[in-house]
Every structure is written in structure tokens, then in C-alpha cells.
Amino acid sequence: MRSPVSIPVLAALALFAAAPAAAQTQQVTPTQQAPDRVAPAPLGPTPTDISAEARRAQEAASAGRAVEALDALDEAAIAISEKMPLTIRRATFVAEEPQGYGVFNPRDSTSFEIGQPLLVYAELAGQGWRRSGDIFRTDLVLDFELRRADGQSLVAQQAFNTIATASRRRNREFFLYVTYSFSGLEPGDYVVRTTVRDRAGNKQTAFDLTFAVRR
């Protein structure tokens, strides 16, 4: 069974409590194809030496230079972020559009009525940046696949959306907001996989959310 899919443009935020971009509806006709293969996660984190930043932060904090201490800690966090795998820290269905990073209302059920849209909130960590002058740019591409609970693939779409942001800081508080609207699904249990490809950092990851369709 092939299901026509309507997917609004994703809103991706880089700053805590910033307002999401206005959603624009984009109609797509999925093709029956597998999404990009997700690269396996490394066995452990890549070693990252942040001792210099930690010393600078401690010295600045001890001298009462709070802003300098925070800047040093931020540089340490950025160094870790650039070397870590692209990671989904949290993914959940939500009851309404999130208002910012961490500002969301989780849905109390994963059961949906036929035709009811699925609102998804996911927090991303480890994304890369491309520098252009004093501007840092992110470049993300999203794929999805819808499967039955037994693993049978129903429909998939590569590059159904892209996210590009530009900032004068390498923002790390980043979330994705996706609305999936699947029509023609019969009652039953399903899994939707969202794959995130980071072209700036040459990384990718994926997350699955299970849900049920009820009459």
C-alpha cells in the first residue's frame, strides 16, 4: 500500500526560546525507495582534549571574569560537538507546535485517529557548521520511511526537506519540528523513521517513533 504524504517544511531552531519559522505546506509524492543507509555509530566517543579551555575557564572564574569563563566553556563544548557523532538527544510526539528548544508539550499517547497528523519534536546534537566569513551555516537534509510494525516498508522519501540556517555563533541548542500527515493508513501499528543527514559535518543519524492508528 502506498500512502500519499503531506509534509510541512520543518522548523529548526538554533537559539533557546527563539520563535520557530512559519511553517509552509509542501505537497510531495513519495516514491517507493529506501532512505540512505545510516552509518553505524562509533564504538565510543572520539577523544577530545579540552584541558586548555577548562584551565582558562577555571582561571577566569576564580578571578571573577564570568563572561570569559563562559566563553571558554562554550569553546570546549563546541570542540566536543564537532567530534561527536550526530546524535538525537530526545525525540517524541508532541501535542502542539513547540515554541522553542525544550519548550514543548509532549503528547500523552502514541495512538492516533485515521488521518490525524503526527507532530514530532527532536533535539539534535553534534551538527557541523560551514564557515563563510563570520557566518556559520548548517546544512541538513531529511529523509523518512514509513513501515509496518512487522518491518514491511510502505513508503519512503529521500530529501523530503532541507534545513539551512546562518548565524554569527555556532549555536548548539537545535531542534527539529516535523508534521507527518499520512492518509490511507489502515488501523494498526507503524514505525516512522526520520533520517537526518548533516552535509556540513559529513554525519548522519536516524530515529524511529512507533505509533498506532485507531478508528
C-alpha positions as CSV (number, residue, x, y, z in Angstrom):
1,M,0.0,0.0,0.0
2,R,1.3,3.4,-0.9
3,S,0.2,6.4,1.1
4,P,0.2,10.0,-0.2
5,V,2.1,12.1,2.2
6,S,1.8,15.8,3.0
7,I,4.8,17.2,4.9
8,P,5.1,20.9,6.0
9,V,8.6,22.4,5.9
10,L,10.5,21.7,9.1
11,A,11.2,24.4,11.6
12,A,14.7,24.1,13.0
13,L,15.8,26.3,15.8
14,A,19.3,27.2,16.9
15,L,18.7,29.5,19.8
16,F,16.8,28.7,23.1
17,A,13.4,30.3,23.2
18,A,13.6,31.6,19.7
19,A,10.4,31.5,17.7
20,P,10.1,28.8,15.0
21,A,10.0,29.8,11.4
22,A,6.5,29.9,9.9
23,A,5.6,26.5,8.5
24,Q,4.9,26.3,4.8
25,T,2.9,23.4,3.4
26,Q,4.7,21.4,0.8
27,Q,3.0,18.6,-1.1
28,V,5.2,15.7,-2.1
29,T,4.5,12.4,-3.8
30,P,6.8,9.8,-2.2
31,T,8.5,7.1,-4.3
32,Q,9.0,3.5,-3.0
33,Q,12.7,3.7,-2.3
34,A,14.9,3.0,0.7
35,P,16.4,6.0,2.5
36,D,20.1,6.5,2.7
37,R,21.9,3.8,4.8
38,V,22.6,5.1,8.2
39,A,26.2,5.0,9.1
40,P,26.8,2.9,12.3
41,A,27.6,4.9,15.4
42,P,31.3,4.6,16.6
43,L,32.0,2.3,19.5
44,G,32.8,5.2,21.7
45,P,33.2,9.0,21.7
46,T,36.2,10.5,19.8
47,P,38.8,11.6,22.4
48,T,38.7,15.4,22.7
49,D,41.2,17.4,24.7
50,I,39.5,20.4,26.3
51,S,42.1,20.8,29.1
52,A,43.3,24.2,27.9
53,E,39.7,25.6,27.7
54,A,38.9,24.1,31.1
55,R,42.0,25.8,32.7
56,R,41.1,29.1,31.1
57,A,37.6,28.8,32.4
58,Q,38.8,28.0,35.9
59,E,41.3,30.8,36.0
60,A,38.7,33.3,34.7
61,A,36.0,32.1,37.1
62,S,38.5,32.3,40.0
63,A,39.3,35.9,39.1
64,G,35.6,36.8,38.8
65,R,35.7,37.1,35.0
66,A,32.4,35.3,34.5
67,V,31.9,36.1,30.8
68,E,35.4,34.9,29.9
69,A,34.8,31.7,31.8
70,L,31.6,31.1,30.0
71,D,33.2,31.7,26.6
72,A,36.0,29.2,27.5
73,L,33.4,26.6,28.5
74,D,31.5,27.3,25.3
75,E,34.6,26.7,23.2
76,A,35.1,23.4,25.0
77,A,31.5,22.4,24.3
78,I,31.9,23.3,20.6
79,A,35.1,21.2,20.4
80,I,33.2,18.2,21.7
81,S,30.2,18.8,19.5
82,E,32.3,18.9,16.3
83,K,33.9,15.5,17.0
84,M,30.9,13.6,18.4
85,P,28.5,11.6,16.2
86,L,25.4,13.3,15.0
87,T,23.0,12.5,17.9
88,I,19.3,12.7,18.6
89,R,19.1,13.5,22.3
90,R,15.4,13.4,22.5
91,A,12.5,12.5,20.1
92,T,8.8,12.5,20.9
93,F,5.4,13.1,19.6
94,V,4.0,16.5,20.8
95,A,0.5,17.8,21.3
96,E,1.2,21.1,19.6
97,E,3.9,23.1,17.8
98,P,6.9,23.7,20.1
99,Q,7.7,27.2,20.9
100,G,11.5,26.8,21.3
101,Y,14.3,24.4,22.3
102,G,12.9,22.4,25.2
103,V,9.6,24.4,25.1
104,F,7.2,21.7,24.0
105,N,4.2,19.8,25.3
106,P,4.7,16.0,24.9
107,R,1.7,14.1,23.7
108,D,0.3,11.7,26.3
109,S,-0.4,8.9,23.8
110,T,1.1,7.4,20.7
111,S,-2.3,6.3,19.3
112,F,-3.8,8.4,16.5
113,E,-7.1,8.5,14.7
114,I,-7.1,7.8,11.0
115,G,-5.8,10.9,9.1
116,Q,-4.7,12.6,12.3
117,P,-1.3,14.4,11.8
118,L,1.8,13.3,13.7
119,L,3.7,16.2,15.3
120,V,7.3,15.3,16.1
121,Y,9.9,17.2,18.2
122,A,13.5,16.1,18.2
123,E,16.6,17.6,19.8
124,L,19.8,17.3,17.7
125,A,23.4,17.4,18.9
126,G,26.7,17.2,17.1
127,Q,25.7,19.0,13.9
128,G,28.5,20.7,12.0
129,W,28.9,24.2,10.6
130,R,30.4,25.7,7.4
131,R,32.1,29.0,8.0
132,S,31.7,31.8,5.5
133,G,33.4,34.9,6.7
134,D,32.0,35.5,10.2
135,I,28.9,33.5,9.4
136,F,28.4,29.8,10.5
137,R,26.0,27.8,8.3
138,T,24.2,24.5,9.0
139,D,23.1,22.2,6.1
140,L,20.7,19.4,7.0
141,V,18.8,17.0,4.7
142,L,15.9,14.9,5.9
143,D,14.6,11.5,4.7
144,F,11.7,9.4,6.0
145,E,10.5,5.9,5.8
146,L,7.1,4.5,7.0
147,R,7.0,0.8,8.0
148,R,4.5,-1.6,9.5
149,A,5.4,-2.9,12.9
150,D,6.5,-6.2,11.3
151,G,9.1,-4.3,9.3
152,Q,7.4,-4.1,5.9
153,S,8.3,-0.8,4.2
154,L,5.3,1.1,2.9
155,V,6.7,4.3,1.6
156,A,10.0,6.3,1.8
157,Q,11.2,9.6,0.5
158,Q,14.8,10.9,0.4
159,A,15.5,14.6,0.8
160,F,11.9,15.5,1.5
161,N,13.1,18.6,3.2
162,T,16.3,20.6,3.8
163,I,17.2,22.9,6.7
164,A,19.8,25.7,6.2
165,T,20.5,28.2,8.9
166,A,23.0,31.0,9.2
167,S,24.3,32.6,12.4
168,R,27.2,34.6,13.7
169,R,27.6,32.0,16.5
170,R,27.9,28.2,16.4
171,N,24.6,27.6,18.1
172,R,24.2,24.2,19.7
173,E,20.6,24.2,21.0
174,F,19.0,22.9,17.9
175,F,15.7,21.1,17.4
176,L,13.6,19.7,14.6
177,Y,9.9,20.0,14.3
178,V,8.1,17.7,11.7
179,T,4.5,17.2,10.9
180,Y,3.7,13.9,9.2
181,S,0.2,13.5,7.7
182,F,-0.3,10.0,6.3
183,S,-3.6,9.3,4.5
184,G,-4.9,5.9,3.6
185,L,-3.4,4.1,6.5
186,E,-5.4,1.2,7.9
187,P,-5.8,0.7,11.7
188,G,-2.6,-1.0,13.0
189,D,0.8,-0.4,14.4
190,Y,3.5,1.5,12.5
191,V,7.0,2.9,12.7
192,V,8.2,6.2,11.1
193,R,11.9,6.6,10.7
194,T,13.4,10.1,10.2
195,T,17.0,10.2,8.9
196,V,19.0,13.4,9.4
197,R,21.9,14.0,7.1
198,D,24.4,16.7,8.0
199,R,26.2,17.8,4.9
200,A,28.2,20.5,6.7
201,G,29.6,18.0,9.3
202,N,29.5,14.9,7.0
203,K,27.5,12.9,9.5
204,Q,24.1,11.3,9.7
205,T,21.8,9.6,12.2
206,A,18.2,8.4,12.4
207,F,15.5,7.9,14.9
208,D,12.3,5.7,15.0
209,L,9.0,6.6,16.6
210,T,6.3,3.9,16.9
211,F,2.6,4.8,16.7
212,A,-0.8,3.1,16.3
213,V,-3.7,4.1,14.0
214,R,-7.1,3.5,15.5
215,R,-10.6,4.0,14.3
